[in-house]
Amino acid sequence: MPESVGEELLPRCQHSFGRPDRAHYCSYIGVPGLLATFYPQAETVDEILLCSGLYSYTLWWNLQEKELAALLHLAENAPRLSPTECYAAIKRANRCVEVGRIMLQQGVILRSELLRRQADFNFRFASANTSQLEVFHSVARLTRQLESQIGLFRLEPDLPDAVSDRLLNSLRDLILTHTDSFNTIQRDFGDLLWATHEQPAPQVVRFEDVVPAARLLSFSRHTLSEHHPRPEADGASSQDELTFITAHQAFEVWFPAVIHSIRQATRLLQERPARIWEAEALARRVADIFGLFGRMIHIPQTMSAADYIEFRDELKAGSGVESYQFRAIELSAGLRDPQYRRTVERMRLLTQDLVEMWEAPSLNTAVMALLVDRGIIAADDLPATVAYKLGRVLLPARHANPNVDIMALAESLVRFEQNIELWRTDHIAMVTRMIGRKAGTGAETYGGMAQDEEEYFDSLPYLRNTLKYQKIFPALWDARDFLSAASR
């Protein structure tokens, strides 16, 4: 049965493990609800990308709004700040700056992918007015208010001047960064709305139908109310829990853009003749999105390890390894390591949908079939032979190359996988920083399922093992062993 969220219903995930009375990743982050919120008429890869970007903006702006409100509450209600209050204010300011940088980076992706060309939309917005998303203008209004009231921050008289300087510098950095980034983000956001408004399309829709902000934000409110209740009047309360939730929700609303791009690239390569350059553009898109993920993974570090440990137990046995959508990304791209499957099966994370993905053609199999069809390799070639033959078409740019489209595709796919591996490495570093070497989330659920030390399912061992899996595109990596010989 679904869980209630106010008067609405929160759907449940497909996972079958664990006790229903305990939080797990899907329920804590609200993943099924977030996915059910996606605009049902969004079908093309560009429409899905637009939704992912707008939903992510909404989540990040909500976090910034809460932090800015807390800073103003501190300025207005604590005439003399203690060292602890100074530290809290510095942390909030730095968090707002980092979130702003994330939105700038995602704005670059959205502009590049949706505004540089005629995007593929089947609907258009009835209006291009940016005021349709209230939280967008609320953040700007609060930033201006904070700038006008920065003089209200006063420290206890015995604190050293260095503390005051540190606080004021952080606040000024926030204001300057927000002033600069707001103009850019306003342009990006406005241009997206305007381009979609002007786009010739058979269907005209309201912005709030595509971006139901209240519904999007209801899932974090539900988790905070359920697991982290505190008096609503406490305007200066910590936003660490909301930060943790928002960071993971932002990943989950971006994942559909990756999944649909991978699947579309696969279909394009399966056509005959294959539409290689279109597939290559989508491979570059997902590589850029994983580059964005590399910055997003560090957002939990805007709190201290002690801040995180204080509320970590409320997540109970839940763990980010339960993310169904990330499994879908791995499988649709082509990860087929037998150890990976055994681990996911034993953790009861291999749902029927994921089993079907394992058995279905992937982006990697579409690439290999394309190489056979082009006559670059034979279907029965051994891996070493495949790598050698493929290496001979990966020529320097100065060489005439009849397979330059294959080479461009290979480079973009390798960059995609490289960014996945960088994201995994950064994830491990972030988790280690936050929890040290102790048992992480997931240990309670998965610890008893391990048969040996290599398959221990606590967070850190699981994450470290992901770096040992076979490559998603093994032939593209192996071909590099033969590049020196091929270029002579």
Secondary structure, 3 states (H helix, E strand, C coil): CCEEECCEEECCCCCCCCCCCCCCHHHHHCHHHHHHHCCCCCCCHHHHHHHHHHHHHHHHHHHHHHHHHHHHHHHHHCCCECHHHHHHHHHHHHHHHHHHHHHHHHHHHHHHHHHCCCCCCCEEECCCCHHHCHHHHHHHHHHHHHHHCHHHCCECCCCCHHHHHHHHHHHHHHHHHHHHHHHHHHHHHHHHHHHHHHCCCCEEECHHHHCCHHHHHHHHHHHHHHHCCCCCCCCCCCCHHHHHHHHHHHHHHHHHHHHHHHHHHHHHHHCCCCCHHHHHHHHHHHHHHHHHHHHHCCHHHHCCHHHHHHHHHHHCCCCHHHCHHHHHHHHHHCCCCHHHHHHHHHCCCCCHHHHHHHHCCCHHHHHHHHHHHHCCCCCCCCHHHHHHHHHCCCCCCCCCCCCHHHHHHHHHHHHHHHHHHHHHHHHHHHHHHHHCCCCCCCHHHHHHHCCCHHHCCCHHHHHHHHCCCCCCCHHHHHHHHHHHHHCC
